[in-house]
């Protein structure tokens, strides 16, 4: 009995577990750069209230209803709709990682540059040269992934934890800076004009950045039924999570506003913002470049490790939960290390194209980095759509799927809330496609449609293979 009780998760423990998987310092940087500095605070509050909280609570109900399903979103779709739609859900979850992987080599290179030189010289590189080096880094990561080296998961966890702690430390030290340092900080004007964003075209086309930042909490769904009292405690945990994330977003943005003038945001903030922040912090506390070097090294290790894991882990999830009715048998071929060799080749082709093609039409590293973040914010949330499809399907037949935790008991209200989150996510993705630059606009349109469209080709190839 004691052993069983000790395994139960309390609501505050779940909140902290989820917090570390959902939030990162990069979200503060991107929000600050995209939404006019301190004006990002209102944007963050809106996204938490109207989107993140219902999203997280829906995930809780799905996890509770399908407590024996280990495949996540694909399993939920399989149970509620059927195997074919489950395949498309699995494909979407996997394929949206391709732009994500293509972003990692440049992030690792920039981190390495800051660790070595402590300046923004990477921003001055020729984009073709940068992406050529990135291609080499990616191919090396492909080689590592094919060998199935297990220590990378540990390295990614350690580096991620270190960056997470550094992010919280940054907020604490910046809040304390006016009291215990002689730093010359930006004077924040505490009035409506400083904080109220303009609800214009730029506001709505930037929503994908915010949706991308708060998504992914479906990873915590397996823990719902391990809680002491799921029906009561899960919602408490998720509300606590939302409050924690909101506090970090608000205080992190204010901390950035104390360093950078919201009226004159550096053009390269998305590229170098985190490093500028830690470099300035070291100056305030007379610590030299210690903070920026430590952050850059942990980010370098983290970015490379996550790149290798993202090459292999999502592919295993796709092929582990699908069958040869929808995917050709050749995709299931494994090497001696258990890596899916043909699947890795497909990843290599897609990501290599995503690395090289943008550099042919984007001449600035800072513009390229912003585009990579933007295209990720368009593609990655496409997988969240399946969460809401699964939730709507669950509510339509909730009598067949008993659950200890229910977000809402009403079938109609549940369907409406699921529909709201689906439409909001879809609208954010569509809005994020917009760009004033015609080359980037074409890339933003072609990338998600081509990647998702490949999913319709696989069942056709599998069918031909069976004939």
N, C-alpha and C positions, 0 to 999 in steps of 0.2 A: 504493500500500500504506500509506504514512504517513497519507494522508487518511482511509482507512478505519479505521485503528487509532485515530486521534484522536477518532473519533465514538463509540467504545465507552464505555459508562458503567460505572464501577467501583461496587462494592457500597456503599461509604460515600457516594458521590455520590447514589445512588438513595435511600439512607436519609434524607439531608438534603432531597432533593426531596420525598419523601413526607411528611416531618415538617412542612414548612411548609403542606401542603395538609390534613393531618389535624388538627393541634392548634391551639388558640387559648386565650388567657387567659380567655375567657368560660367555657370548660369547667371551669377551676379554681373560678371564682366559683360556677357552678351546682352543682358537686359539693359544695363547702363549705356552701352554703346548704341543699341537699337532704339531705345525710347527716350533719348534726350537726357541722360543722366538721372537726376533725382525724380524726374517725371515717371520713371519706371516703377516707383513705389505704388502708385495708384493702379497701374497695370497689373502688378503682381497681386495686389489684394483682390482685384476683380477676378483674375484667373483662378485664384484659390477658392473663392466663394462660389462662383457659378460653374466651375468645371472640376477642379481637383478633388474637392470633398465628395461630391456624388460619384465621381469616377472611382475613388478609393473604396467607398462603401459598396459599390456594385461588385468590385473585385472580391470583397469579403464574402458576399452572398454566393458568388460563383464558386469560390474556393470551398465554402461550407457545403454547398449542394453536391459538389463533385469531389468529395474528400479522398476518394480512392483513385482519382485520375492523376497520373503523374506527368502528363504531357502538356499541362497548362492550357493555353488558349485553344490549341488544336483538339485537345481532349474534350473541352467544353462544346466546341462546334460539332464534334463527332457525336456526342451524346444527345445534343438538342436538335441537330439538323441532319447530319449524315456524313459518310466518309468522303464524298467528293468535295463538299464545302470545307471539310476539315483539312483536306489536302491544300486547298487554296489558302486557307488560313495559315497553315504551316509554311507554304511557299512564300507568302507575304512576309511572315516573321523572318524568314531566312534572307530573302532577296534584299530587303531594305538595309541589311547590314553591309551591302557592297559599297554604297557611298560612305558609310561609317568607317569601313576599313580603309578606303582610299584617302580619308582625312588623317589617319593616324601617322603615316610616315612623315608628313610635313610637320605635324605637331611634335613628333619625336625629334626631328632635325632642329626645329626652332628651340626646343628645350635644351638640346645638346649645345647649341650655339650660345645660349644664355649661360649655361653651366661653365663653358670654356672662357667666354669673352665678356660676359655681363653687360652686353649692349644689344642693340636692335639691328645689328648688321645683316641678319638673315632677311630683313625686309627689303634690303637693297639688292638682293640677288636677282638674276634673270630667271623668270618663271620656268622657262624650258630647262635651264640647268638645275633648278631646285627640284622640279618634277622628275627629271632624269635620275637624280640621286635618290629621290623618293621611290622610284621604280626599282632601283637596286636594293634599297632597304626592304621594300615589300617582297621582292623575290627571295631575299634571305629569310624573311619571316615565313614565307611559304615553305622553304626548306626545313626550317625549325619545326613548323607545324606538322610536316610529313613524318617527322621523327618521334612525334608524340611525347615531347619532353614535359614531364609532369611538374617540375619545379616552377614553371612559369606561372601557374595558378597561384602558388604561394607568393611569388614575387609581386604579381598583380595585386593581390590582397594587401600585402605589406605596403606597397607603394600607394595604393588607393587610400589606405588607412592614414598613412603619413600626410598625404595631401589634404585629406578631410580634416585632420587635426590642425594642420597649418591654416586651413581656411577659417576655422573657428578661432584660432589664435590671432589671425589677422584682425578679425572683427573686435576681439577683446582688447588687443593692443591699440587699435585705432580709436576705440571709444575712450580708452584711458589716456591717449596721447595729449589732449589739451591740458590734462591735470598734472602729468608727471614728466612731460618733455617741454623743451623750448622750441618745438617745431613750428614753422610758419605754415599754418593750414588755411585752406580756402574758407572764407567767411560765408556760411550758408544763410540765405535770406528765408526766414520761416514765414512764407506767405503763399497764397494760392497759386500765384504765377510760377513759383518755383516747382511746385509739385503736381499741378493739374495738367495732364497731357492734352494735346489737341486731338480730338477724336476724328481724325482725317484719314485719307487714303493710306498714309504711311503707318498709322496706328493699326489699321485692320490687316494690312499686308504683312505686318510684323508679328501677328498673333502666333504664327507657326513656331517662332522662336520660344515663346512662352509655353505653348503646348508641348513642344519637344522637351523643354526643361523639366516639366512636372510629370511627364509620362513614365511608364515602366513599373508602376507599383503592383502590377499583376504578378511580379516575382515573389511577393509575400503571401500569395493566396494559399500555398500549402500549409501555412502556419495557423490558419484560422481555427481549425479543429483541434489544434494542440494547445489552445488557450484554456484557462481555468473556467471561464464562463463566456463562450463565444457570443451568445445572444445579447449580452450586455457589454462585455469588455471590448469587443472588436471596434464598435463605433467609437468608444472612448479613446482607444488607441489611435484611430485614424484622425479624430478631431485633434488629438494631441500632436500627431504628425503634422497636420496642416498648420497648427499654431507654431510649431517649431520651425517649419520651413518658411512660414511667413515672417517670423521674427528674424531669421537669418537673412532672408531676402531684403527686408526693410533695413536692418542694421548694417548689412553688407553694402547696400546701396548708399546709405548715409556715410559709411566709412569711405567709400569711393568718392562721394561728393565732397568729403573733407580734403581729399587729395587732388581731385581733378575738377576743374570748373565745368559745370554742366553746360555752360554756354559756349565752351570751346573744347569739345571732346577731341582727343587725338584721333587722327584718321586710322591709326594702326592699333587702336585699343583692343580689337578682337584678336589681333596677332600677338601683341606684346603686353596687353593690359595687366595680366596677372604678375608678370615679371617686373613691370614698372612699379606695381603696388608693393611688392615685397622688397624691391630695391629702395624705394622711398621709405618704407617702414624701417629698414636697417639704418637708414640715415637719421631718422627721428630718434632712434634708440642707441645711436652710436655703435651699431653692431657691424658696420661695413656692409659687405655683400653676402654675409652669412645666410640670411633668410632667402635671398634670391637664388643662391647657389644650391642650397638644400632643396628648395622647391623645384628648381629646374632638374636636378638629378633624380628626384623621386618621380617627377612628371615624365622624364625620359624613360625610366624603367617601366613606369605604369603604362605609358602610351604603347611602347613596343610589346609588352606582355599582353595587353588587351588586344592588340592587333593580331597576334598569333592565336590567342584564344578565340577571337571572333572569326578567324578563318575556319576553325575546326568545330567549335562547340555548337553554333547554330545549325551547321550542316548535319551534325550528328542528331540533333533534335528533329530536323526535317526527315532524314532518311530512317531514323529510328522509329518514327510514328507513321510513316507512309508505307505503301506497298507497290508492287510492280504493275498494278492496274493503272496508276497515274504517273509513275516514274519509270523510265527504262531500266532494265536490270543492270546495264553497264554502270549506272550511277552507284550501285551498291558494292562494286568491287573494292576490296580493301587490301592494303599492303601488310607487311609483317608487323607493323606497329599499330595496326587497326585504323589507319587513316584512309578515308575514302579517296582513292587516287584520281578517279575521273571527276569526282565532285570538286576536288582541289584544282584540277585543270580548268574547270568552268569558272571557279572563283578567280583564278589567275587571269584568265582572258578578260572577264568583266571588269575587275578592279584595275588591270593595266590600262584598259581603255579609259576608265574614269580618271586615272592619274594623268595620262598624257593629253587627251583631247582638250580639256579646259585650258591648259597652258598654251595651246595654239592660238587662242583668241583673247586671253587675259594676260596683260603685260605687267601687272603689278602684283607682288607677293601679297600685299595687304588686301587687295581686291580679291585675289584668289582665295585667301583664307576665309574672307567674309562669304564668298560664294559657297565654299565647302560647308561652312556652318549652315548657310541658308538652305542648300539643297538637302542637307541632312534633316533640317527641320521640316522639309516638305515630305521626304520619303519615310523617315522613321515613324512618324505618327500614323502612317497608313496601317501599321500593325495594331494600333489601338482600336481602329475601327472594328476589328473582329471581336474585341472584348465586348463592345456594345451590341454587336450582332448576337453574340452568345447570350448576353444578358436579356435582350428582348425576347429571344427564343426561349430562354429559361422562364421568364415571367408568363409567356403564353401558355406554358404547360407546367407551372410550378407545383401543381398537385402531384405530379409524377416524380418530383425531385425534392424530397424532404431535406430541410436544412436547419441546423441549430441557430444560424444567424440569418435574419432577413433585413435588408436595407429598408425596404418598404413592404408591407403586407399586401397592399392593393395591387392587383395585377395590372389594371389600367394605368395607375400612376407610375408603376415600374416601367411599363412600356414607353410612356411619355418621357420619363427621365432618361431612359436608354436612348431613345430617339433624339433627344436634345443633345446629349453628349456626342452621339454619332454625327449629327449635322454640324455641331460646333467644330469637331475635329476635321471633318471633311472641308468645311468652309475655310478653316485656318490653313489647311494644306493647299487648297486652290488659291487662296490669297497670297500665300508665300511664294507661289510661282512667279508672280509679277516682278518684272525688273525693267528699268528704263534702258538698260543696255540690251540690244537685240540679240547679241551672241549668248549672253547669260540667260535671257528669256527662252531662247530655243533650247538650251541645255536643261533649264528647269522644267520645260514641258516634256522633252524627249526622255529624260532620265527616268522619272517614275513610270511613265507609260510603257517604255521599253522593258524595264525590269519586271514590272507586274505582268506585262504581256507575255514574257517568256514562260510564265507559269501555265499559260494556255497551250503552249507548244508541247510541253512534256507529256501530258496524257495522250496527245496525238502520236508522238514518237513511241510511247509505250504500247499503244494499240497496234501500230505498224509492226513493232517487234514481235507481237504475239501472233501475227498473221502468217 
